[in-house]
């Protein structure tokens, strides 16, 4: 019993010594300033006692035009789509198109066996000729009866009966003429023609098939792809600028990019907005029109859409990498003439992912810290490793969207209210 009591204080002292040794070792190996520098300054290594300059990379704020883009997902829709079906029944005897061929309205696509329809037309024409002869004979009788009635040689009833018979044959002839027109129209329908300009899809029926009028299986599908439309939606929070420009008559450019958002497919204009907002999504549907002369767009294709809503003239822009976020809001580290940093609070506007519009807090030429911000505080001394202001810059290099026309290697589209 006494041995166990005597061992407990000893174990407690050994454990305390181990903890103290570990704490001293951690203090000595703490990252930061070297032990020699800390000893000279009388401070502990790694706890802010060093007065060395922090290496940073900076870039100046610039003034220029900023294209304000809105980005959305779009679906390519054909201007017109027609399922080509036969309007008469019969055997498919000829096909005059190739799959994928570009056709014009009125081009002959296929033919149905016309023989039975020619016979029906001849029958209708024969009936018409027969009734026209009877009408002519009845008209001769009426003329003769009128002369006899004038001489008081026949009764008035005989003349009235002859005139009624003429009217009857006139109505019958009109009916026969309609039958002839119907038979001639059915004969024309044996030649299936393209109703619109467009591209023919894959053939659905082959030669020798019996087709019925308005059959469920279409002979082919024609889609009008020149011009072509892209449907997309924008949230109602982004509508004011777009609708205001659209209603003023401005032609808003719309760019179509591939699904990876790396290659531009086509450039068009905003055609029209929908007439109501979708209450389930809070978005408004738009349609953009593209000429599509190079056939780069296909119906039902998914694309990224960029709408150039506006161009902000001569605004202050800063690199997005220089903008920091903290408990007190948005800020940036600005390097002054003495190579010390000042914390500058900012009010940020639109952004394209690489550059942001600064509404308040910066002026043109302010040097902003891009890299090395994790060790900076108000008044920290810095060493500028690379100053972008000293690097030769070609005109428009930093201003996204200037003199580019939205073509080669653009950055991500601008978003409002970043």
Secondary structure, DSSP 8 states (H G I E B T S, - for coil): -HHHHHHHHHHHHHHHHHHHHHHHHHHHT-SSS-HHHHHHHTS-TTTT-----EEEEEEE-EEEEEEEEEEEEEEEEEEEEEEE--SS-EEEEEE---TT-EE-TT-EEEEE--HHHHHHHHHHHHHHHHHHHHHHHHHHHHHHHHHHHHTT-S-HHHHHHHHHHHHHHHHHHHHHHHHHHHHHHHHHHTEEE-SSSEEE------TT-EE-TT-SS-SEEEEEEEEEEEEEEEEGGGHHHHHHHHHTT---EEEEE-TTS-SEEEEEEEEEEEEEEETTTTEEEEEEEE--TT----TT-EEEEEEEEEEEEEEEEEEGGG-EEETTEEEEEEE-TTSBEEEEE-EEEEE-SSEEEEEES--TT-EEEEE-GGG--TT-BEEEEEEGGGS---TTSSSTTTTTTT-TT-----BTT-
